[in-house]
Amino acid sequence: MAVSEAGHREVIFVQRDDTVLEAAKLMRQHRVGDLQVIEERDGVSVPVGVVTERDLVVEIMAPELDSMVITVGDIIDLHAV
């Protein structure tokens, strides 16, 4: 079996302003462990980062933060520091 047969080729996007709850639901729906984060700049979607299952667990769930308030961009900003 080739790697391309086992891997998931579709890239799933999430907006920087989406909540982490929305991101988690997308991961579950598409059965992926990460999402490409994009934001709109002058009408163009620009990739600004990646959010992973681990990010959600370690940064949001473990410290018991509100997943309906924290945005994907908040996680991206944590990694930039």
C-alpha positions, -999 to 999 in steps of 0.1 A, spaced: 0 0 0 13 34 -9 14 62 16 -9 82 -6 -35 55 -2 -34 56 36 -32 93 41 -59 120 41 -55 143 12 -82 169 18 -71 200 37 -97 213 61 -97 251 68 -109 271 98 -111 308 101 -88 326 126 -119 340 144 -137 307 147 -140 293 182 -120 262 193 -153 244 197 -161 250 161 -126 237 152 -130 206 173 -163 199 156 -147 202 121 -119 178 132 -145 153 143 -167 157 112 -137 153 88 -118 128 109 -86 149 109 -61 158 136 -53 193 125 -68 222 106 -52 249 84 -60 283 99 -67 311 74 -77 347 75 -90 371 49 -66 398 37 -78 421 10 -103 394 -2 -77 367 -3 -76 337 21 -41 336 36 -28 307 57 -16 319 91 -11 287 110 -22 252 120 -42 241 150 -40 205 162 -59 181 185 -30 184 209 -34 222 210 -71 218 219 -64 193 247 -33 210 262 -41 246 258 -79 246 262 -93 215 278 -66 208 304 -68 243 320 -106 241 316 -109 272 294 -142 281 277 -141 265 242 -171 286 231 -151 318 238 -115 311 229 -108 314 192 -84 295 169 -65 328 166 -59 328 203 -41 295 200 -21 307 170 -11 338 190 1 316 219 25 297 196 39 330 182 51 341 217 
